[in-house]
Amino acid sequence: MNGTQSIKKDIGSENEGFAGTLSNIALTDLIQICCMACSDMAIRVKNDSESGMIYIRDGRIVHATCRESVGEAAFYEILSWKGGSFETIAKKTIPETSIDQNYQFLLLEAARIADENEEANDCSGMISEDESLRVLIVDDSTMMRRILADLISSDKRITVAGTAENGEEALEKIKELKPDIITLDVNMPVMGGQRALKHIMIQSPCPVLILSSLGKKCYPVIIDFLRLGAVDFIKKPDKKEDLSNYRAALVEKIFTAAIAKIDNFKRVKLPGIIKNKDFQSGVGSCESLVIINSGMGGYAELIRLAPLLRPDNNTSLVLFQNMPDEFMKPVSDYLDQISRFNFLPLQDGPSLANGFCYISSNRLIARYNNYNTNSTGGTGSINIEPQSMFDGDRGSMFHLFLNSVADSFRGQVLVVLLSGADVGDPAGLLNIRKKGGKILIQQLATCLMPYPLETIQKEELADHELSPDEIAEYIGRIDA
C-alpha cells in the first residue's frame, strides 16, 4: 500500500490526469478502483430524481450522504439503486467522517442487503388476491369495526374474513372462518378480550394483534395480553389520527404478526411481586454491560426473564424493545415490580449504575459518551438525540448504541437478542465482537418471531443459541 501511495504522489506531481467517460462499468467496480489506488475524491451518484455522494480519502470510504441518511445507511441506499449515472469529483472537501469500515466489508454488506431485499420482494409478490391474508376483526363498536374493515381491506393482499362484536361470537367465527390473524379489542361485553384470548390460544391458536386505547389504566392490561399470547398491539385510531399513516402502520403490523410461529408460544405465569429488593443498586459505575434487544413476540420472554435476573456489583443492563416511546415507562414499571433489578426508562444522564436496567425503544437514538477514553467501564453518560436527525431512517437505531459502547466496555459487553429483535445495521454487532464482546440469541425453536434471528444465525454472528432460562443463567455468570 505504501508503494501505491508513493506512485500516486509521483504521478500527481507531474500530471493533472485525464478527463473522459467510462461506460459499461459498475459503481462497485469504480469504488474498488478508487480505493485500491488510494484516491482522494468524491463520487456523485444519480438515480432518476435522487442523488447521493460517496467520499473517499486515502483509499478509504469515510462518508456518504443520500437524502436524510448519512454514513453506512446512505452508502447502502445508494448501492441499492438498480441503475443511474455517476461522476467523480477530485479533491472534494469531506464534510465529516461517518464511516469506519473498510471498503471490502462495505461492498460485501451492500451485496448482502441487496440479496435480502430481492428475496423480500419475491416473497411479497407471492400473495395473490386468492391467497390474501384473512383477518377477523373483533370489536364491540360498530363504527370501529367499519373503520378497521375499510382500512384493512384497502390493501388488496388482505381480506376481512369477518367481524365479531364480542369474544363469544369471535370463538364461533374462528371455527367457521379459520382466519390467518385476529385483531382483538380489550374491553367488550359478554366475553372480554382477555378471556377470549385464553380460549383462542387453547382451542384455535392464531396470531392475535391487540387493538386498544393508550392510557395509564390500559398499559398494564396490554402487557398482560402480551403475556397471555398476543403477538403485538397497536393503539386504536382517534379523531386526530392521520388515517393514511395509521393504515400503513396497521397493515405492517398485520403482515408481520401473521408469520408468527404461534405454536412456539408458551404462556407465562403471572410473576410474583418483589416488594423488598435485597440489593443496593447504584453504588458506583458498572464495569460490564448486558444489552438485551427484544421485538415482536419478545414481551413474554422479557416477563419470563426479568424475575430470573440477579443484580451484582459490576453489571448494568440496557434493554431495547420495539415499542412506542410512550410505552417505555409502563413496561419499565411492570418489570420493576417482578425483578430484583431496578428498571428505569433510558434517559439523558450520568453513567450507567450497577443493579439498574434501563429501558428504551429501539427506535430511540441513544448513544454512550465516555468521559475518559483511557478507561474501561461506565464512566460516561447517555445522550438521547432527537429522532428528527434520522428522518430518512425510521428503522432500528440499536446499532448506534452498540457502536458507542464497544470501546468503552471493551470485552465486557454481552448482547442478548430475543424473539423478533431488530438489530438495524449488523455492523454494530460486528463491532462488539471485534472488541471482544459476546452475542447470544434465543433458540429459534422457542421464538414466536424467529426470522430476524435467523439472519444472525446464518451470518454466524452469535456465540451461543440458548433458551430463555439458559440466557438468565449465562447473564448471572458474568460477574463470576
Secondary structure, DSSP 8 states (H G I E B T S, - for coil): -HHHHHHHHHHHHH---------S--HHHHHHHHHHTT--EEEEEEETTEEEEEEEETTEEEEEEETTEEHHHHHHHHHT-SS-EEEEEET---------S-HHHHHHHHHHHHHHHHHHHHHHTT--GGG-EEEEEE-S-HHHHHHHHHHHHTSTTEEEEEEESSHHHHHHHHHHH--SEEEEESS-SSS-HHHHHHHHHHHS---EEEEE--STTHHHHHHHHHHHT--EEEE---TT--HHHHHHHHHHHHHHHHT--GGG--------------S-TTSSB-SEEEEEEE-TT-HHHHHHHGGG----SSEEEEEEESS-GGGHHHHHHHHHHH-SSEEEE--SBS--BTTEEEEEETTSEEEEEES-TTS-SS-EEEEEE-GGGGTT--S--HHHHHHHHTTTTTT-EEEEE-TT----STHHHHHHHHTT-EEEEE-GGG-SS-HHHHHHHHTT--SEEE-HHHHHHHHHTTT-
